Amino acid sequence: MTITNGYATLAELKAYADINSTDGTDDAVLEDMIEAASRLIDNQVKRTFYARTETRYFDVPVAQADGAILYLDDDLLTVTSLTNGSSGALAAADYRTLPVNGTPKWGVQIKGGNSWSSATDGDPVGSISIVGTWGWSSTAPDDIKQACLMIANSYRQKRSGQGVEGNARVTSAGVVIEAGDIPKDAARILLNYRRVGMVV
């Protein structure tokens, strides 16, 4: 198995948990745990720490004049193209991403005498599209990697009945882990990255 968009590698988890086994079946289970821990992090903080190429659609902002800001519903890393409703594609000189000196970006400000425009039929809903790379970062920060390792190791321990608080439920296959609390140190890390609200 391969880990998809994981925030740690199999080798890192083995080093973290002091695992010396080279069994392929065990390795596959550990990789599953890393991927599950990574997706748990995404769900907890409402953002991702890998770059995704996507087209996302936005409504025309209430203020449409020059200088109006389009607030994004996800973290933006780079813009490939921006289509402004019936006005068509905007050149990079016609807008700026915000913040100007940082990433990820949370907004796009129109400039150059332009204004945000609706689709050709006058519908403002979803008429602005941005093709780009999305995510908080293209690789996980070191503390997110540590949180991933803590959570994946917690899954591993619960699989064998270690560190289980309260009742543990194990399936007949002995692989499914009862959902439990995120380790406290990992939870503290995730608080620093949690998206507190989305303005669209």
KOLTITI-668030 format. One line per 4 residues: number of its first residue (from 1); their letters; for each residue x, y, z of C-alpha. Coordinates in Angstrom, 2 decimals, m for minus. Each point is the difference from the previous one (the first is absolute). Example, Ala and Ser with C-alpha at 12.3 -4.5 7.8 and 13.67 -1.06 7.14 Angstrom:
// KOLTITI-668030
1	AS	12.30,m4.50,7.80 | 1.37,3.44,m0.66
This chain:
// KOLTITI-668030
1	MTIT	0.00,0.00,0.00 | 1.03,3.59,m0.49 | m0.89,2.85,2.33 | m2.05,2.65,m1.81
5	NGYA	0.63,3.57,1.21 | 1.30,m1.22,3.33 | 1.66,2.32,2.48 | 2.62,m2.55,1.03
9	TLAE	1.73,m2.94,m1.62 | 0.04,m3.66,1.02 | 3.70,0.33,0.92 | m0.75,3.00,2.22
13	LKAY	m2.79,m1.84,1.84 | 2.23,m3.04,0.51 | 2.77,2.18,1.39 | m2.46,1.93,2.20
17	ADIN	m1.60,m3.15,1.42 | 3.25,m2.03,0.10 | m1.38,m2.68,m2.34 | 2.57,m2.43,m1.41
21	STDG	m2.34,m2.30,m1.92 | 0.37,m0.24,m3.77 | m3.20,m2.01,m0.51 | m1.81,1.24,m3.12
25	TDDA	m3.47,m0.55,1.45 | 0.86,1.98,3.13 | 1.52,2.74,m2.14 | m3.23,0.29,m2.02
29	VLED	m2.02,0.37,3.22 | 2.40,2.69,1.25 | m0.33,1.85,m3.31 | m3.79,m0.14,0.34
33	MIEA	0.34,1.52,3.47 | 2.21,2.83,m1.27 | m2.51,0.81,m2.73 | m2.92,m0.18,2.45
37	ASRL	1.85,2.28,2.43 | 0.70,2.47,m2.82 | m3.68,0.14,m1.02 | m1.01,0.37,3.66
41	IDNQ	2.28,3.05,0.18 | m1.64,1.44,m3.14 | m3.45,m0.47,1.51 | 0.98,1.48,3.34
45	VKRT	1.64,3.16,m1.35 | m2.22,0.39,m3.12 | 3.02,0.40,m2.31 | 2.65,m2.13,m1.74
49	FYAR	3.78,m0.01,0.08 | 0.63,m1.18,m3.55 | m0.50,1.83,m3.30 | m3.16,m0.85,m1.95
53	TETR	m0.59,1.22,m3.54 | m3.67,0.94,m0.25 | m2.47,2.36,m1.59 | m2.11,1.71,2.64
57	YFDV	m3.05,2.21,m0.59 | m1.06,3.11,1.92 | m2.97,2.35,0.12 | 0.40,3.63,m0.97
61	PVAQ	0.79,1.99,3.18 | m2.66,2.41,1.22 | 2.42,2.90,m0.61 | 0.88,m0.24,m3.70
65	ADGA	1.99,3.21,m0.50 | 3.71,0.32,m0.68 | 1.88,m1.15,3.09 | m2.71,m2.42,1.13
69	ILYL	1.29,m3.14,1.68 | m1.09,m3.51,m0.94 | 0.29,m2.08,3.19 | 1.08,m3.59,m0.63
73	DDDL	m1.46,m3.12,1.61 | 3.32,m1.85,0.00 | 3.72,0.72,0.29 | 1.49,1.08,m3.34
77	LTVT	3.66,m0.52,m0.88 | 0.19,1.05,m3.68 | m2.35,1.24,m2.70 | 0.19,m1.58,m3.44
81	SLTN	m2.96,1.91,m1.43 | m2.84,2.17,1.29 | m3.22,0.44,m1.98 | m2.17,2.96,1.01
85	GSSG	m3.51,m0.98,m1.13 | m1.07,1.56,m3.30 | 3.15,2.18,m0.01 | 2.14,m3.06,m0.71
89	ALAA	3.54,m0.75,1.10 | 1.83,2.57,2.09 | 3.68,0.72,m0.52 | 2.21,m0.30,3.07
93	ADYR	0.38,3.81,m0.05 | m3.77,0.37,0.51 | m0.11,m1.59,3.46 | 2.13,m0.66,3.06
97	TLPV	m0.13,m2.95,2.37 | m0.18,0.69,3.73 | 2.00,0.12,2.14 | 2.48,1.61,m2.37
101	NGTP	3.10,m1.27,1.84 | m1.13,m3.37,1.31 | m1.58,m3.35,m0.66 | m2.46,m1.52,m0.02
105	KWGV	m2.23,2.56,m1.70 | m3.48,0.69,1.42 | m1.27,2.55,m2.54 | 0.29,1.57,m3.44
109	QIKG	m0.30,3.77,m0.46 | m1.04,1.27,m3.41 | 1.74,3.10,m1.34 | 0.83,1.85,m3.19
113	GNSW	m3.44,1.55,m0.33 | m1.68,m3.41,m0.10 | m2.94,m1.26,2.02 | m1.23,m3.50,0.74
117	SSAT	m2.62,m1.09,m2.52 | m2.83,m2.52,m0.24 | m0.31,m2.67,m2.65 | m1.35,0.95,m3.44
121	DGDP	m3.54,m0.89,1.14 | 0.34,2.43,2.93 | 0.29,m2.72,2.64 | 2.57,0.99,2.67
125	VGSI	0.12,m3.46,1.60 | 3.21,m1.88,m0.79 | 0.82,2.32,m2.88 | 3.63,0.60,1.02
129	SIVG	2.39,m2.93,m0.41 | 3.56,m0.46,1.18 | 2.23,m2.75,m1.31 | 2.96,m0.42,2.30
133	TWGW	1.79,m1.98,2.66 | m1.82,m0.11,3.30 | 1.14,m0.94,3.49 | 1.65,1.56,3.03
137	SSTA	3.38,m1.17,m1.30 | 1.36,m2.46,m2.54 | 1.68,m2.07,2.73 | m0.97,m0.51,3.63
141	PDDI	1.70,2.26,2.55 | 2.18,m1.83,2.52 | m2.54,0.31,2.82 | m2.81,m1.38,m2.19
145	KQAC	2.28,m2.94,m0.82 | 0.51,m0.54,3.74 | m3.76,0.14,0.62 | m0.50,m2.57,m2.77
149	LMIA	2.59,m2.31,1.57 | m1.63,0.35,3.44 | m3.45,m0.80,m1.36 | 1.19,m2.91,m2.19
153	NSYR	1.95,m1.45,2.93 | m3.09,0.36,2.19 | m1.96,m2.00,m2.61 | 2.75,m2.65,0.03
157	QKRS	m0.06,m0.28,3.78 | m3.79,m0.26,0.13 | 0.12,m2.77,m2.57 | 1.87,m2.11,2.52
161	GQGV	m2.03,1.25,2.99 | 2.62,2.41,1.35 | m0.93,3.47,1.14 | m3.72,m0.68,m0.27
165	EGNA	m2.24,1.98,2.31 | m3.43,m1.46,0.65 | m1.39,m2.71,m2.22 | 1.89,m1.09,m3.10
169	RVTS	m1.83,m1.54,m2.96 | 1.97,m2.34,m2.23 | m1.45,m1.53,m3.15 | 0.36,m3.69,m0.81
173	AGVV	2.92,0.95,m2.25 | 1.68,1.71,2.94 | 0.97,3.01,m2.10 | m2.71,2.65,0.47
177	IEAG	0.79,2.43,2.78 | m2.63,1.50,2.23 | m0.07,3.77,m0.53 | 1.48,1.73,3.00
181	DIPK	1.43,3.30,1.08 | 2.83,1.54,m1.93 | 3.14,m0.05,2.17 | 0.08,3.22,2.02
185	DAAR	3.32,1.20,m1.41 | m1.27,m0.55,m3.55 | m3.26,1.82,0.79 | 1.98,3.01,1.24
189	ILLN	1.94,0.11,m3.27 | m3.18,m0.20,m2.07 | m1.56,2.93,1.86 | 2.67,2.26,m1.52
193	YRRV	m1.17,m0.86,m3.52 | m3.76,m0.25,0.39 | m2.01,2.04,m2.48 | m2.33,2.03,2.18
197	GMVV	m2.42,1.12,m2.68 | m0.57,0.23,m3.71 | m1.21,3.17,m1.65 | m1.33,m0.37,m3.54
